[in-house]
């Protein structure tokens, strides 16, 4: 992957599994890329929501409509972010809500906790532009 883009990662127990790999940190990190601030976290629980963000529990339906998502996420990342990349559930999600792009790339080999070919995500960034797309790997086999 590093041949086409930089690799950054987080893991729940990163110090245990990837102690010698500087690309991996434990739990969360904030990146500044192409004029965007990106929060990267393994297990995201958005303050104000009772469950994790998935295709079945999107922010648009489950985040309190009178609450500020930016402020809620600032308590998670200790910084204002305009993109959040998260994992844990293995459910692919692309949702923009209150101007914040939420992205869970799913899993290339364990999507939705099922053993089958899964998906990855492509994140495209530019000045004032951000977009993400889920790629189903089974379409290439």
PEJOHU-V30911 format. One record per residue. RES is the residue in one letter. SS is DSSP state (alpha for helix, beta for strand, coil for the rest). Layout:
res/ss
RES/SS
RES/SS
This chain:
res/ss
X/coil
X/coil
X/coil
X/coil
X/coil
X/coil
X/coil
X/coil
X/beta
X/beta
X/beta
X/coil
X/coil
X/alpha
X/alpha
X/alpha
X/alpha
X/coil
X/coil
X/coil
X/coil
X/coil
X/coil
X/beta
X/beta
X/beta
X/coil
X/beta
X/beta
X/beta
X/beta
X/beta
X/beta
X/coil
X/coil
X/beta
X/beta
X/beta
X/beta
X/beta
X/beta
X/coil
X/coil
X/coil
X/coil
X/coil
X/coil
X/coil
X/coil
X/coil
X/coil
X/coil
X/coil
X/beta
X/coil
X/coil
X/beta
X/coil
X/alpha
X/alpha
X/alpha
X/alpha
X/coil
X/coil
X/coil
X/coil
X/coil
X/coil
X/alpha
X/alpha
X/alpha
X/alpha
X/alpha
X/alpha
X/alpha
X/alpha
X/alpha
X/coil
X/coil
X/coil
X/coil
X/coil
X/beta
X/beta
X/beta
X/beta
X/coil
X/coil
X/coil
X/coil
X/coil
X/coil
X/beta
X/beta
X/beta
X/beta
X/beta
X/coil
X/coil
X/beta
X/beta
X/beta
X/beta
X/beta
X/coil
X/coil
X/coil
X/coil
X/coil
X/beta
X/alpha
X/alpha
X/alpha
X/coil
X/coil
X/beta
X/coil
X/coil
X/beta
X/beta
X/beta
X/beta
X/beta
X/beta
X/beta
X/beta
X/coil
X/coil
X/beta
X/beta
X/beta
X/beta
X/beta
X/beta
X/beta
X/beta
X/alpha
X/alpha
X/alpha
X/alpha
X/coil
